[in-house]
């Protein structure tokens, strides 16, 4: 990949290349903290439900 292409993408959003990388990492960190904070709020049986049983049928289709 041409480094100029990366700079062009970063400039298109008004952020530097570092900002393009750190903002999603910061968001992921915030989402993980929310997950840790709210984990204790789920009580049985919702704390151990396999999400696949709600999302997919017997053939594996949504």
C-alpha positions as CSV (number, residue, x, y, z in Angstrom):
1,X,0.0,0.0,0.0
2,X,1.3,3.4,-0.9
3,X,1.8,5.6,2.2
4,X,0.3,8.5,0.4
5,X,-3.0,6.5,0.2
6,X,-3.0,6.2,4.0
7,X,-2.4,9.9,4.4
8,X,-5.2,10.7,1.9
9,X,-7.7,8.6,3.9
10,X,-6.7,10.3,7.2
11,X,-6.9,13.7,5.7
12,X,-10.4,13.0,4.2
13,X,-11.8,12.6,7.8
14,X,-9.8,15.5,9.2
15,X,-7.8,13.3,11.5
16,X,-4.2,12.3,11.4
17,X,-3.2,8.7,10.9
18,X,-2.7,8.3,14.7
19,X,-6.2,9.6,15.4
20,X,-7.7,7.2,12.9
21,X,-6.2,4.3,14.9
22,X,-6.6,5.5,18.5
23,X,-10.3,6.5,18.3
24,X,-11.6,3.0,17.5
25,X,-9.2,1.5,20.1
26,X,-10.6,3.9,22.7
27,X,-14.1,3.1,21.7
28,X,-13.4,-0.6,22.0
29,X,-12.0,-0.1,25.5
30,X,-15.0,1.9,26.5
31,X,-17.4,-0.8,25.3
32,X,-15.4,-3.5,27.1
33,X,-15.7,-1.5,30.3
34,X,-19.5,-1.2,29.8
35,X,-19.6,-5.0,29.4
36,X,-17.6,-5.6,32.6
37,X,-19.7,-3.1,34.5
38,X,-23.1,-4.6,33.4
39,X,-22.1,-8.3,33.5
40,X,-23.3,-8.6,37.1
41,X,-26.8,-7.3,36.2
42,X,-27.7,-10.4,34.3
43,X,-29.3,-13.0,36.5
44,X,-30.0,-16.7,35.9
45,X,-31.1,-18.0,33.3
46,X,-30.0,-15.0,31.2
47,X,-26.4,-15.2,32.4
48,X,-25.7,-18.5,30.6
49,X,-27.9,-18.4,27.4
50,X,-26.4,-19.5,24.2
51,X,-27.1,-16.6,21.8
52,X,-27.2,-19.0,18.9
53,X,-30.5,-20.5,20.2
54,X,-32.2,-17.2,19.8
55,X,-30.6,-16.1,16.6
56,X,-30.6,-19.3,14.5
57,X,-33.0,-22.1,13.7
58,X,-32.2,-25.8,13.5
59,X,-30.7,-25.4,10.1
60,X,-28.4,-22.6,11.2
61,X,-30.4,-19.9,9.5
62,X,-31.4,-16.6,11.0
